[in-house]
C-alpha cells in the first residue's frame, strides 16, 4: 500500500485526531492519573508519568481516527459529525488507516520503555481501541466498550509503576468504566434522534425514558466505587472531601439533562472533566499532606 500521508494535510489530520477538542483525552487521563498516584503513593516515576500522558493522548487520537473510519458512511448523515474530515472527503480512507497505524506505532515505541507486564497489557489497549467503533452496530452497549478502552490505562499504570496489577487497580478500572457509561450516555443523548434514524445503537437509546434514572443509578455505583477506593487505598479527609464535591457535580449534571435538551446534555458531558479533575486533586492533596492532616 502506497503511503498517502501528506505534510500539507497536517491541519486536517489534527482535526481528524480531535487534537483541537481535548475533552476526550482529559476524560481518559483522569482515571489513569488516579491510578498512577495511588500506585505510587503520590510519587509517580517521572518517566512513567511522561510515557502514559503522551500514550493516552496518542491512543485517544488513534481511537478517534478508527472511529471516524468505521463511521465514514454514517457521519455525513449526523448533524454534529457531518463536517468531520472523512465525512467531507478531505481525508481518504487509506490516509485514515495509515494515520491510525502510525499513531499505534508511536504508542508502541513509548510502551517499549516500560516493563514487560505493561507491554503485554498494551495489547489489550490496542484491541479495545480497534473494537469499540464497531460495537455501536451490533450492541446497545458501546458505552461499556468505550469505558473499557478508556479505563485500560488504569491497570497499565499500576503495572508500569509497581510491576503488578493488584485488586485495587481493577476496582479503579471498574470505576472508570462506570463513569464512562455515565458521561458517554449523556453524550449519546445529544445524537439520539439522528442515531435512531440511521440505526446506530447506544445506551441512550437502550435506556429510553429511563435514561435519567439509569444514569443516576450508574452515578450511584460510581460513587460507591470511589468510596471503596478511598478505603482500600487508605486515603483520608482531602480525598473524601473531593468525592463529596464530585457528588455535587453529578447532581448538577442531573439538573442539566433533566429536559433532555441536546445542548444541555453536551454541557453535562463536558462538565464531567471537572468531576474527574476534582477527584484527582483530592488524591494529590491527600498524599501531599499525609502525616500532616491524618
C-alpha positions in Angstrom: 0.0 0.0 0.0 1.4 3.3 -1.0 1.9 5.8 1.8 -0.6 8.6 1.3 0.0 10.8 4.4 1.0 14.3 3.3 2.7 17.1 5.2 0.3 19.5 3.5 -2.6 17.7 5.2 -1.3 18.1 8.8 -4.1 20.5 9.8 -6.7 18.1 8.5 -5.1 15.2 10.4 -5.1 17.4 13.5 -8.9 17.8 13.1 -9.3 14.1 12.4 -7.5 13.1 15.6 -9.6 15.7 17.6 -6.5 17.4 19.0 -8.5 20.6 18.9 -11.0 19.0 21.3 -9.0 17.7 24.2 -12.0 16.7 26.3 -11.7 13.0 25.3 -8.0 13.0 26.3 -8.8 14.6 29.6 -11.6 12.1 30.5 -9.1 9.4 29.7 -6.3 11.0 31.6 -8.1 11.5 35.0 -8.6 7.8 35.9 -5.1 7.0 34.7 -3.8 9.7 37.0 -5.9 8.5 39.9 -4.3 5.0 39.4 -0.8 6.3 38.9 -0.9 8.5 42.1 -2.4 5.7 44.2 0.0 3.1 42.8 3.0 5.4 43.6 1.6 6.7 46.9 1.7 10.2 45.4 5.2 10.0 43.9 4.9 8.7 40.4 8.0 7.8 38.4 8.6 10.7 36.1 9.3 8.5 33.0 6.1 6.6 33.7 4.2 9.9 34.0 5.5 11.2 30.7 5.1 8.0 28.8 1.5 7.5 30.0 0.5 11.1 29.5 1.7 11.0 25.9 0.4 7.5 25.3 -3.1 8.4 26.5 -3.2 11.4 24.1 -1.9 9.3 21.2 -4.2 6.3 21.8 -7.2 8.6 22.2 -6.2 10.2 18.8 -5.9 6.8 17.2 -9.3 5.9 18.6 -10.8 9.0 17.1 -9.3 8.1 13.7 -10.5 4.5 13.7 -13.9 5.6 15.0 -14.3 8.0 12.1 -13.1 5.4 9.7 -15.8 3.0 11.0 -18.4 5.8 10.8 -17.3 7.3 7.5 -20.7 6.3 5.9 -22.7 7.4 8.9 -21.2 10.7 9.9 -22.4 12.6 6.8 -26.0 12.0 8.0 -25.5 13.2 11.6 -25.6 17.0 12.1 -22.8 17.0 14.7 -20.4 14.9 12.7 -21.1 15.8 9.0 -18.2 18.2 8.8 -15.5 15.7 10.0 -12.6 15.2 7.5 -13.6 11.7 6.5 -17.2 12.6 6.2 -16.4 15.5 3.8 -13.8 13.7 1.9 -10.9 15.9 3.0 -9.1 12.7 4.1 -9.3 9.4 2.3 -10.0 6.1 4.0 -6.5 4.9 3.2 -5.0 8.0 4.8 -7.1 7.5 7.9 -5.9 3.8 8.3 -2.3 4.8 7.7 -2.6 7.6 10.3 -4.1 5.1 12.8 -1.2 2.7 12.4 1.4 5.5 12.7 -0.2 6.6 16.0 -0.2 3.0 17.2 3.5 2.6 16.2 4.5 5.7 18.2 2.5 4.5 21.2 4.2 1.1 20.9 7.6 2.8 20.9 6.6 4.6 24.1 5.4 1.5 25.9 8.6 -0.3 25.0 10.2 2.0 27.6 8.1 0.3 30.2 8.4 -3.2 31.8 7.2 -6.5 30.2 3.9 -6.7 32.1 3.0 -3.2 30.8 3.9 -4.2 27.3 1.6 -7.3 27.4 -1.2 -5.3 28.8 -0.8 -2.7 26.0 -2.1 -5.4 23.6 -5.5 -5.2 25.3 -5.5 -1.4 24.8 -5.0 -1.8 21.1 -7.7 -4.4 20.8 -10.2 -2.3 22.7 -9.4 0.8 20.8 -9.9 -1.0 17.5 -13.1 -2.9 18.6 -15.0 0.0 20.2 -16.1 1.9 17.0 -17.8 -1.2 15.6 -19.8 -2.1 18.7 -22.4 0.5 18.1 -23.6 -1.5 15.1 -24.1 -4.8 16.9 -24.9 -3.9 20.5 -26.7 -1.1 22.5 -23.7 -1.1 24.9 -20.9 0.7 23.1 -20.5 2.9 26.1 -19.3 -0.1 28.1 -16.7 -0.9 25.5 -15.6 2.8 25.4 -15.3 2.7 29.2 -13.1 -0.4 29.0 -11.0 1.2 26.3 -10.6 4.4 28.3 -10.1 2.6 31.6 -7.5 0.2 30.4 -4.8 2.7 31.1 -5.5 2.1 34.8 -4.1 -1.5 35.1 -1.3 -0.5 32.7 -0.4 2.4 35.0 -0.2 0.1 38.0 1.9 -2.4 36.0 4.3 0.3 34.9 4.7 1.8 38.4 4.7 -1.4 40.5 5.1 -4.3 38.1 1.9 -5.7 39.4 -1.9 -5.3 39.0 -3.5 -5.7 42.4 -7.2 -5.9 43.1 -7.3 -2.1 43.8 -6.2 -1.5 40.2 -9.2 -3.4 38.9 -11.5 -1.6 41.3 -10.3 1.8 39.9 -10.8 0.2 36.4 -14.4 -0.7 37.2 -15.0 2.9 38.5 -13.6 4.3 35.3 -15.9 2.0 33.2 -18.9 3.0 35.2 -18.0 6.7 34.9 -17.6 6.4 31.1 -21.1 4.8 30.9 -22.4 7.9 32.7 -20.8 10.6 30.7 -21.0 8.9 27.3 -24.7 8.2 27.7 -25.1 11.9 28.3 -23.1 12.4 25.1 -25.2 9.8 23.2 -28.4 11.7 24.3 -27.2 14.6 22.1 -27.3 12.4 19.0 -30.2 10.1 19.9 -32.6 11.4 17.3 -30.0 11.1 14.5 -28.9 7.7 15.7 -32.5 6.4 15.7 -32.9 7.4 12.1 -29.7 5.7 10.9 -29.7 2.7 13.1 -26.8 3.4 15.4 -27.1 1.9 18.8 -26.3 3.4 22.3 -27.2 3.2 25.9 -29.2 6.4 25.5 -31.4 4.5 23.0 -31.5 1.3 25.1 -32.4 3.2 28.3 -35.2 5.1 26.6 -37.4 7.1 29.0 -35.4 5.6 31.9 -32.2 7.3 30.7 -32.0 9.9 33.6 -32.9 7.3 36.2 -30.3 4.8 35.0 -27.7 7.5 34.6 -28.4 8.3 38.3 -28.1 4.6 39.1 -24.7 4.4 37.5 -23.6 7.6 39.2 -24.5 6.0 42.5 -22.4 2.9 41.6 -19.5 5.2 40.6 -19.5 7.0 43.9 -19.8 3.7 45.9 -16.7 2.6 43.9 -14.9 5.9 44.8 -15.6 5.4 48.5 -14.3 1.8 48.3 -11.2 3.0 46.5 -10.6 5.6 49.2 -11.0 2.9 52.0 -8.8 0.3 50.3 -6.1 2.9 49.4 -6.3 4.3 53.0 -6.9 7.8 51.7 -8.0 10.5 54.2 -10.1 13.6 54.5 -8.9 15.5 51.4 -9.9 12.6 49.2 -13.3 12.2 50.7 -14.0 15.9 50.5 -13.1 15.8 46.8 -15.6 12.9 46.4 -18.3 15.0 48.1 -17.5 17.9 45.7 -17.6 15.5 42.8 -21.0 14.3 44.0 -22.2 17.9 43.7 -21.0 18.0 40.1 -23.0 14.8 39.5 -26.1 16.4 40.9 -25.5 19.4 38.6 -25.3 17.0 35.6 -28.7 15.5 36.5 -30.1 19.0 36.5 -28.7 19.7 33.1 -30.1 16.5 31.5 -33.5 16.9 33.1 -35.1 18.2 30.0 -33.1 16.0 27.6 -32.1 19.1 25.6 -29.1 18.2 23.4 -27.2 21.4 24.2 -27.5 20.9 27.9 -26.7 17.2 27.7 -23.5 18.2 25.9 -22.7 20.7 28.7 -23.2 17.9 31.2 -20.9 15.6 29.3 -18.2 18.3 29.1 -18.5 19.2 32.7 -17.5 15.6 33.7 -14.0 16.8 33.1 -14.2 18.9 36.3 -15.6 15.9 38.2 -12.6 13.8 37.2 -10.1 16.6 38.0 -11.7 17.1 41.4 -11.2 13.5 42.4 -7.6 13.7 41.1 -7.0 16.9 43.1 -8.3 15.2 46.3 -5.9 12.3 45.7 -2.9 14.5 45.2 -3.6 16.7 48.2 -4.2 13.6 50.3 -0.8 12.2 49.6 0.9 15.6 49.8 -0.5 16.1 53.3 0.0 12.6 54.7 1.2 12.9 58.3 0.0 16.5 58.5 -3.8 16.0 58.4 -4.1 12.3 59.4 
